[in-house]
Structures are given as structure tokens and as C-alpha cells.
Amino acid sequence: MSVIEGRGLRKAFGPTIALDSIDLRVAEGRILGLIGPNGAGKTTALNAIVGLTSYQGELKVLGRDPWTERDQLMRDICFITDVAVLPRWIRVSQALDYLAGVHPRFNRAKAESFLARTTIRHSNKVRELSKGMVAQLHLAIVMAIDAKLLVLDEPTLGLDILYRKQFYDSLLNDYFDGQRTIIVTTHQVEEIENVLTDVMFINRGRIVLSCSMEEFESRFLEVTVNPDQLAAARALNPIHERQVFGRSVLLFDRVDRNQLGALGDLRTPNIADLFVAVMNNQSSSAQAAPQATYQGAAR
């Protein structure tokens, strides 16, 4: 079952094209990492999904049009952005009272249970909380809402590594149940790689790579090439080459593992390495031909 189905999505802000006729599909029970450089179109895509911006093309989220049916849709969606704020004057207890009064799917007992594991007091005002504690409060509210789709846009921006790890651990262990769907954007890719089921790269408003993590692990290989095998490795058309401590590391897409194993030491690249490779290819293609895209991209 598709939670999100989009075809030909396009959004322009004056002469700037934020989404360039993209197609996307997100299935139920998946955790998708939407990765891209600044200005790539990530936030615009998320805003379209939650009904905060209009668009051209077709888009259904949980079977609804997010632009015309946002009121009904938001009963089943939670959205946290990097600029998510709570009123600084409000007390924690008042925030919980408010959510209990306005959201039909808010479970106050569940929020209380999560907050009991923190140092946040009900009498605290938001302005008295650290940035990490505010993130914990946001997470407590989100996890207490029985939503089918959770959308996170840089949710841990500005937090130290301890709070970032706690945030994602709680998200995975206390919220995700295999049926809910999560979309997350972040520049700290290495911290969410182990929780993702799918990854999607976006650049200049286009989807340039889309695959499951199972496909990712079987499809891409990095080889630290033995010096006498460098010419043979380059003949296999790597998608990227870099130098590490004086040795050449080449990244391949859909090349036989046994063939590559004869050239040097193999490893599965991490998402950050692949992202750099694909973005570099995009930059090179753009300089050669503005409409070119990475040929191993979304299928």
C-alpha cells in the first residue's frame, strides 16, 4: 500500500524551480531518508506532502489531496521541522492540556510516560528548557499522537550528539511499529543510516537516486584498488574515484562482486560516500549538459 504517491510534481518560485516534475512513491511501514544539498527541494517536497504549499501535478497522501483536504489529512500526520517552535511562555502541562483538547488522536498518558524518562518538569516553561529538552518535548508530543505518517525536516538541527542519538533511538524503539511511515531529512546522514529502510537523493528539484537499503547494499561497492590494478578498475566505469592515504578508492554501481574483489579490498559504501559521488556526477553532468542526470538514478 502506498502512503504517498506523486506524479509530475512541479513547484516554481518565480524563476527558481524547486521541484522539477518528480515522481515519488513511499510505501506503508517504511523509513525514508530524503537526502540532498541545501536548496535541492527537500523542504518544498515535504511542504507539498503536508499541504503547506501548492504544486502542479498529482499527489495523494494517505489517499487524500494534501492541498485541498489538509484539515482531514493532518489528523493522520505529524510534522516536525528544524524551525518547529512552542510558545516560550507556555508551561509543559499547558502544552499537554492544549494537545489533549484539540487533537483527537493525542494520548496524554503516552506523552507523560515518555516525559517521565527525562528531566523535564510539568511546571517548566518552554523558555526554561534547553534546546535538547525542547526536542524531547516535541518528540513526546509526536509519539503520543496515533499518526500514520511522521514527517521530520532536520529535526535534530543544532542538537549535540547525545541528544541526536537519544532522539533517533526513541523514534525507532518507542514510535516506529512497522506500520507507521516516517520521512526524514537531515545533513547528519551517518546518524540515521542504520534506521532507514529506503533512501532518496534529490538535487536541483529532481530525484537522482531512489532505492531500498537492501538494494543499496547489493548494488553499490567500493574498492580500495591495488596500484597495479588501477587501470583495470577504471576500465569498469566507476561512478566516483577518490584518494585516501595515497590509495585510490573507486565506487561502482552494479558491477560483479567477484570481478571487483580481484582488484583490491571491497566494502559497502555508506550513504554519505554515495551521496558525494552522485552529487559530484551531477555537477559534472550539469557542466557538460544542463539536462543530464546520473544514469544509475531512480527507476
C-alpha positions as a Markdown table, in Angstrom:
| # | Residue | x | y | z |
|---|---|---|---|---|
| 1 | Met | 0.0 | 0.0 | 0.0 |
| 2 | Ser | 1.3 | 3.5 | -0.9 |
| 3 | Val | 1.2 | 6.1 | 1.7 |
| 4 | Ile | 2.5 | 8.8 | -0.7 |
| 5 | Glu | 2.0 | 8.7 | -4.5 |
| 6 | Gly | 3.2 | 11.6 | -6.6 |
| 7 | Arg | 3.4 | 12.1 | -10.4 |
| 8 | Gly | 4.9 | 15.0 | -12.2 |
| 9 | Leu | 5.2 | 17.2 | -9.1 |
| 10 | Arg | 6.4 | 20.7 | -10.0 |
| 11 | Lys | 6.8 | 23.8 | -7.9 |
| 12 | Ala | 8.4 | 27.1 | -9.0 |
| 13 | Phe | 9.1 | 30.2 | -7.0 |
| 14 | Gly | 9.4 | 32.8 | -9.7 |
| 15 | Pro | 12.3 | 31.7 | -12.0 |
| 16 | Thr | 13.5 | 29.1 | -9.4 |
| 17 | Ile | 12.3 | 25.6 | -10.0 |
| 18 | Ala | 12.1 | 23.9 | -6.6 |
| 19 | Leu | 10.5 | 20.6 | -7.8 |
| 20 | Asp | 11.1 | 19.6 | -11.4 |
| 21 | Ser | 8.3 | 17.2 | -12.4 |
| 22 | Ile | 9.3 | 14.5 | -10.0 |
| 23 | Asp | 7.6 | 11.1 | -9.4 |
| 24 | Leu | 7.7 | 9.6 | -5.9 |
| 25 | Arg | 6.2 | 6.7 | -4.1 |
| 26 | Val | 6.5 | 5.8 | -0.4 |
| 27 | Ala | 5.1 | 2.5 | 0.8 |
| 28 | Glu | 3.5 | 1.9 | 4.2 |
| 29 | Gly | 5.8 | 0.9 | 7.1 |
| 30 | Arg | 9.0 | 2.4 | 5.6 |
| 31 | Ile | 11.5 | 4.8 | 6.9 |
| 32 | Leu | 12.7 | 7.0 | 4.1 |
| 33 | Gly | 15.7 | 9.3 | 4.2 |
| 34 | Leu | 15.3 | 12.2 | 1.8 |
| 35 | Ile | 18.8 | 13.5 | 1.3 |
| 36 | Gly | 20.0 | 16.5 | -0.7 |
| 37 | Pro | 22.2 | 19.6 | -0.5 |
| 38 | Asn | 20.8 | 23.0 | 0.6 |
| 39 | Gly | 18.3 | 24.3 | -1.9 |
| 40 | Ala | 17.7 | 20.9 | -3.5 |
| 41 | Gly | 14.0 | 20.9 | -3.0 |
| 42 | Lys | 13.7 | 18.7 | 0.2 |
| 43 | Thr | 11.6 | 21.1 | 2.3 |
| 44 | Thr | 9.4 | 22.1 | -0.7 |
| 45 | Ala | 8.7 | 18.4 | -1.3 |
| 46 | Leu | 7.8 | 17.9 | 2.4 |
| 47 | Asn | 5.7 | 21.0 | 2.5 |
| 48 | Ala | 3.7 | 19.7 | -0.5 |
| 49 | Ile | 3.2 | 16.4 | 1.2 |
| 50 | Val | 1.7 | 18.0 | 4.3 |
| 51 | Gly | -0.3 | 20.6 | 2.4 |
| 52 | Leu | 1.7 | 23.7 | 3.2 |
| 53 | Thr | 2.4 | 24.6 | -0.4 |
| 54 | Ser | 0.5 | 24.3 | -3.7 |
| 55 | Tyr | 2.0 | 22.4 | -6.6 |
| 56 | Gln | 1.4 | 21.2 | -10.2 |
| 57 | Gly | 1.0 | 17.5 | -10.9 |
| 58 | Glu | -0.7 | 14.7 | -9.0 |
| 59 | Leu | -0.2 | 14.0 | -5.3 |
| 60 | Lys | -2.1 | 11.7 | -2.9 |
| 61 | Val | -1.1 | 11.3 | 0.7 |
| 62 | Leu | -3.0 | 8.6 | 2.6 |
| 63 | Gly | -5.4 | 8.7 | -0.3 |
| 64 | Arg | -6.1 | 12.4 | 0.1 |
| 65 | Asp | -5.1 | 15.6 | -1.8 |
| 66 | Pro | -2.9 | 17.4 | 0.7 |
| 67 | Trp | -3.7 | 20.9 | -0.7 |
| 68 | Thr | -7.5 | 20.6 | -0.8 |
| 69 | Glu | -8.0 | 18.1 | 2.1 |
| 70 | Arg | -5.4 | 19.2 | 4.6 |
| 71 | Asp | -7.7 | 19.5 | 7.6 |
| 72 | Gln | -8.7 | 15.9 | 7.4 |
| 73 | Leu | -5.2 | 14.7 | 6.4 |
| 74 | Met | -3.5 | 16.3 | 9.4 |
| 75 | Arg | -5.4 | 14.0 | 11.7 |
| 76 | Asp | -3.1 | 11.3 | 10.5 |
| 77 | Ile | 0.2 | 13.2 | 10.0 |
| 78 | Cys | 2.7 | 14.6 | 12.4 |
| 79 | Phe | 5.3 | 17.2 | 11.1 |
| 80 | Ile | 8.4 | 18.4 | 12.9 |
| 81 | Thr | 10.7 | 21.0 | 11.2 |
| 82 | Asp | 14.0 | 22.5 | 12.0 |
| 83 | Val | 12.2 | 25.7 | 13.0 |
| 84 | Ala | 9.4 | 24.0 | 15.0 |
| 85 | Val | 8.6 | 26.1 | 18.0 |
| 86 | Leu | 6.4 | 26.1 | 21.0 |
| 87 | Pro | 5.3 | 29.3 | 22.7 |
| 88 | Arg | 8.1 | 30.3 | 25.0 |
| 89 | Trp | 5.7 | 31.3 | 27.7 |
| 90 | Ile | 3.7 | 28.1 | 27.8 |
| 91 | Arg | 4.3 | 25.5 | 30.6 |
| 92 | Val | 4.7 | 21.8 | 29.7 |
| 93 | Ser | 1.5 | 21.0 | 31.5 |
| 94 | Gln | -0.4 | 23.6 | 29.5 |
| 95 | Ala | 1.0 | 22.3 | 26.2 |
| 96 | Leu | -0.2 | 18.8 | 27.1 |
| 97 | Asp | -3.6 | 20.2 | 28.1 |
| 98 | Tyr | -3.9 | 22.0 | 24.8 |
| 99 | Leu | -3.0 | 19.0 | 22.7 |
| 100 | Ala | -5.4 | 16.8 | 24.6 |
| 101 | Gly | -8.1 | 19.4 | 23.9 |
| 102 | Val | -7.5 | 19.9 | 20.1 |
| 103 | His | -6.1 | 16.6 | 18.7 |
| 104 | Pro | -8.5 | 13.6 | 18.7 |
| 105 | Arg | -5.6 | 11.1 | 18.5 |
| 106 | Phe | -3.4 | 12.6 | 21.2 |
| 107 | Asn | -2.7 | 10.1 | 24.1 |
| 108 | Arg | -1.7 | 12.1 | 27.1 |
| 109 | Ala | -0.8 | 9.1 | 29.2 |
| 110 | Lys | 1.8 | 8.1 | 26.5 |
| 111 | Ala | 3.3 | 11.6 | 26.5 |
| 112 | Glu | 3.5 | 11.5 | 30.3 |
| 113 | Ser | 5.3 | 8.2 | 30.1 |
| 114 | Phe | 7.9 | 9.5 | 27.7 |
| 115 | Leu | 8.5 | 12.7 | 29.7 |
| 116 | Ala | 8.9 | 10.7 | 32.9 |
| 117 | Arg | 12.2 | 9.4 | 31.4 |
| 118 | Thr | 13.5 | 13.0 | 31.0 |
| 119 | Thr | 14.4 | 15.8 | 33.4 |
| 120 | Ile | 11.6 | 17.9 | 32.1 |
| 121 | Arg | 9.1 | 19.0 | 34.7 |
| 122 | His | 5.5 | 19.8 | 34.1 |
| 123 | Ser | 5.9 | 23.2 | 35.7 |
| 124 | Asn | 8.7 | 24.2 | 33.3 |
| 125 | Lys | 8.1 | 26.9 | 30.8 |
| 126 | Val | 9.5 | 26.3 | 27.3 |
| 127 | Arg | 11.9 | 29.2 | 27.7 |
| 128 | Glu | 13.4 | 27.4 | 30.7 |
| 129 | Leu | 14.3 | 24.3 | 28.6 |
| 130 | Ser | 17.5 | 23.7 | 26.8 |
| 131 | Lys | 17.4 | 23.1 | 23.0 |
| 132 | Gly | 17.7 | 19.3 | 23.6 |
| 133 | Met | 14.9 | 19.3 | 26.2 |
| 134 | Val | 12.6 | 21.1 | 23.7 |
| 135 | Ala | 13.4 | 18.4 | 21.2 |
| 136 | Gln | 12.5 | 15.8 | 23.8 |
| 137 | Leu | 9.2 | 17.6 | 24.4 |
| 138 | His | 8.4 | 17.7 | 20.7 |
| 139 | Leu | 9.2 | 14.0 | 20.5 |
| 140 | Ala | 6.9 | 13.2 | 23.5 |
| 141 | Ile | 4.1 | 15.1 | 21.8 |
| 142 | Val | 4.7 | 13.4 | 18.4 |
| 143 | Met | 4.9 | 9.9 | 19.9 |
| 144 | Ala | 1.7 | 10.4 | 21.8 |
| 145 | Ile | -0.3 | 11.0 | 18.6 |
| 146 | Asp | -1.5 | 8.0 | 16.8 |
| 147 | Ala | -0.4 | 9.2 | 13.3 |
| 148 | Lys | 0.1 | 7.1 | 10.2 |
| 149 | Leu | 2.8 | 9.3 | 8.8 |
| 150 | Leu | 5.6 | 11.2 | 10.5 |
| 151 | Val | 7.5 | 13.9 | 8.6 |
| 152 | Leu | 10.7 | 15.2 | 10.0 |
| 153 | Asp | 12.6 | 18.1 | 8.4 |
| 154 | Glu | 16.1 | 18.4 | 10.1 |
| 155 | Pro | 14.5 | 17.5 | 13.5 |
| 156 | Thr | 17.8 | 17.5 | 15.4 |
| 157 | Leu | 19.4 | 20.5 | 13.8 |
| 158 | Gly | 21.6 | 22.3 | 16.4 |
| 159 | Leu | 21.5 | 19.5 | 19.0 |
| 160 | Asp | 24.6 | 17.8 | 20.4 |
| 161 | Ile | 25.4 | 14.2 | 19.5 |
| 162 | Leu | 23.9 | 12.8 | 22.8 |
| 163 | Tyr | 20.5 | 14.4 | 22.2 |
| 164 | Arg | 20.6 | 13.4 | 18.5 |
| 165 | Lys | 21.2 | 9.8 | 19.4 |
| 166 | Gln | 18.5 | 9.8 | 22.0 |
| 167 | Phe | 16.1 | 11.3 | 19.6 |
| 168 | Tyr | 16.6 | 8.6 | 16.9 |
| 169 | Asp | 16.8 | 5.8 | 19.4 |
| 170 | Ser | 13.4 | 6.8 | 20.9 |
| 171 | Leu | 11.9 | 7.3 | 17.5 |
| 172 | Leu | 12.9 | 3.8 | 16.4 |
| 173 | Asn | 12.2 | 1.9 | 19.7 |
| 174 | Asp | 9.2 | 3.8 | 21.0 |
| 175 | Tyr | 7.4 | 5.1 | 17.9 |
| 176 | Phe | 8.1 | 3.0 | 14.8 |
| 177 | Asp | 6.0 | -0.2 | 14.7 |
| 178 | Gly | 6.4 | -1.4 | 11.2 |
| 179 | Gln | 3.1 | 0.1 | 10.1 |
| 180 | Arg | 3.7 | 3.8 | 10.6 |
| 181 | Thr | 5.7 | 5.5 | 7.9 |
| 182 | Ile | 8.5 | 8.1 | 8.5 |
| 183 | Ile | 10.2 | 10.5 | 6.2 |
| 184 | Val | 13.2 | 12.3 | 7.5 |
| 185 | Thr | 15.6 | 14.8 | 6.0 |
| 186 | Thr | 19.0 | 15.5 | 7.7 |
| 187 | His | 22.5 | 16.6 | 6.9 |
| 188 | Gln | 23.8 | 14.1 | 9.6 |
| 189 | Val | 23.2 | 11.1 | 7.3 |
| 190 | Glu | 25.6 | 8.8 | 9.1 |
| 191 | Glu | 23.4 | 9.0 | 12.3 |
| 192 | Ile | 20.2 | 7.8 | 10.6 |
| 193 | Glu | 21.7 | 5.3 | 8.1 |
| 194 | Asn | 21.1 | 2.3 | 10.4 |
| 195 | Val | 17.4 | 3.1 | 10.9 |
| 196 | Leu | 16.5 | 3.7 | 7.2 |
| 197 | Thr | 14.6 | 1.2 | 5.0 |
| 198 | Asp | 14.9 | 3.4 | 1.9 |
| 199 | Val | 16.9 | 6.3 | 0.7 |
| 200 | Met | 16.2 | 9.0 | -1.9 |
| 201 | Phe | 18.6 | 11.7 | -3.2 |
| 202 | Ile | 17.2 | 14.9 | -4.5 |
| 203 | Asn | 19.2 | 17.6 | -6.4 |
| 204 | Arg | 18.1 | 20.7 | -8.2 |
| 205 | Gly | 14.4 | 19.6 | -7.8 |
| 206 | Arg | 14.9 | 16.2 | -9.3 |
| 207 | Ile | 15.1 | 12.7 | -7.8 |
| 208 | Val | 18.5 | 11.4 | -8.8 |
| 209 | Leu | 18.6 | 8.2 | -6.8 |
| 210 | Ser | 15.9 | 6.1 | -5.2 |
| 211 | Cys | 16.4 | 2.6 | -3.7 |
| 212 | Ser | 15.7 | 0.4 | -0.7 |
| 213 | Met | 18.6 | -0.2 | 1.7 |
| 214 | Glu | 18.6 | -3.8 | 0.6 |
| 215 | Glu | 19.1 | -2.7 | -3.0 |
| 216 | Phe | 21.7 | -0.2 | -1.8 |
| 217 | Glu | 23.8 | -2.9 | -0.1 |
| 218 | Ser | 23.7 | -5.3 | -3.1 |
| 219 | Arg | 24.1 | -2.7 | -5.8 |
| 220 | Phe | 27.0 | -0.4 | -4.7 |
| 221 | Leu | 30.5 | -1.4 | -3.9 |
| 222 | Glu | 33.7 | 0.5 | -3.1 |
| 223 | Val | 37.1 | -0.9 | -3.8 |
| 224 | Thr | 40.4 | 0.3 | -2.4 |
| 225 | Val | 42.4 | -0.6 | -5.5 |
| 226 | Asn | 45.8 | -2.2 | -5.6 |
| 227 | Pro | 48.1 | 0.2 | -7.5 |
| 228 | Asp | 48.8 | -2.4 | -10.3 |
| 229 | Gln | 45.1 | -2.9 | -10.8 |
| 230 | Leu | 44.1 | 0.8 | -11.2 |
| 231 | Ala | 43.8 | 0.8 | -15.0 |
| 232 | Ala | 41.7 | -2.3 | -14.9 |
| 233 | Ala | 39.4 | -0.8 | -12.3 |
| 234 | Arg | 39.0 | 2.4 | -14.2 |
| 235 | Ala | 38.0 | 0.4 | -17.3 |
| 236 | Leu | 34.9 | -0.9 | -15.4 |
| 237 | Asn | 33.5 | 2.7 | -15.3 |
| 238 | Pro | 33.4 | 3.6 | -11.6 |
| 239 | Ile | 30.9 | 6.3 | -10.8 |
| 240 | His | 33.4 | 8.0 | -8.5 |
| 241 | Glu | 37.1 | 8.0 | -7.5 |
| 242 | Arg | 38.8 | 9.5 | -4.5 |
| 243 | Gln | 42.1 | 9.3 | -2.8 |
| 244 | Val | 42.5 | 8.0 | 0.8 |
| 245 | Phe | 46.0 | 8.0 | 2.3 |
| 246 | Gly | 47.6 | 7.8 | -1.1 |
| 247 | Arg | 45.4 | 4.9 | -2.4 |
| 248 | Ser | 42.6 | 5.1 | -4.9 |
| 249 | Val | 39.1 | 4.2 | -3.8 |
| 250 | Leu | 36.6 | 3.6 | -6.6 |
| 251 | Leu | 32.8 | 3.3 | -6.3 |
| 252 | Phe | 30.9 | 1.0 | -8.6 |
| 253 | Asp | 27.2 | 0.6 | -9.4 |
| 254 | Arg | 26.0 | -2.9 | -10.4 |
| 255 | Val | 29.5 | -4.5 | -11.1 |
| 256 | Asp | 30.1 | -8.1 | -10.2 |
| 257 | Arg | 31.5 | -8.5 | -6.7 |
| 258 | Asn | 33.9 | -11.3 | -7.7 |
| 259 | Gln | 35.3 | -9.2 | -10.5 |
| 260 | Leu | 35.9 | -6.3 | -8.2 |
| 261 | Gly | 37.3 | -8.5 | -5.5 |
| 262 | Ala | 40.3 | -9.3 | -7.7 |
| 263 | Leu | 41.1 | -5.6 | -7.9 |
| 264 | Gly | 41.5 | -4.8 | -4.2 |
| 265 | Asp | 39.7 | -4.5 | -0.8 |
| 266 | Leu | 35.9 | -4.4 | -1.0 |
| 267 | Arg | 33.4 | -2.6 | 1.2 |
| 268 | Thr | 29.9 | -1.4 | 1.1 |
| 269 | Pro | 29.9 | 2.4 | 0.9 |
| 270 | Asn | 28.0 | 4.4 | 3.4 |
| 271 | Ile | 25.2 | 6.7 | 2.3 |
| 272 | Ala | 27.4 | 9.8 | 2.7 |
| 273 | Asp | 30.0 | 8.4 | 0.4 |
| 274 | Leu | 27.4 | 7.5 | -2.3 |
| 275 | Phe | 25.8 | 10.9 | -1.9 |
| 276 | Val | 29.1 | 12.7 | -2.5 |
| 277 | Ala | 29.7 | 10.5 | -5.6 |
| 278 | Val | 26.2 | 11.1 | -7.1 |
| 279 | Met | 26.3 | 14.9 | -6.4 |
| 280 | Asn | 29.8 | 15.1 | -8.0 |
| 281 | Asn | 28.4 | 13.3 | -11.0 |
| 282 | Gln | 25.5 | 15.7 | -11.1 |
| 283 | Ser | 27.9 | 18.7 | -11.0 |
| 284 | Ser | 30.0 | 17.2 | -13.8 |
| 285 | Ser | 26.9 | 16.4 | -15.9 |
| 286 | Ala | 25.4 | 19.9 | -15.4 |
| 287 | Gln | 28.6 | 21.5 | -16.7 |
| 288 | Ala | 28.7 | 19.2 | -19.7 |
| 289 | Ala | 24.9 | 19.3 | -20.4 |
| 290 | Pro | 22.4 | 21.1 | -18.2 |
| 291 | Gln | 19.7 | 18.3 | -18.6 |
| 292 | Ala | 21.9 | 15.3 | -17.9 |
| 293 | Thr | 21.4 | 13.1 | -14.8 |
| 294 | Tyr | 23.2 | 10.3 | -13.2 |
| 295 | Gln | 22.4 | 7.2 | -15.3 |
| 296 | Gly | 22.1 | 4.9 | -12.3 |
| 297 | Ala | 19.3 | 7.0 | -10.9 |
| 298 | Ala | 15.8 | 6.2 | -9.8 |
| 299 | Arg | 14.0 | 3.5 | -11.7 |
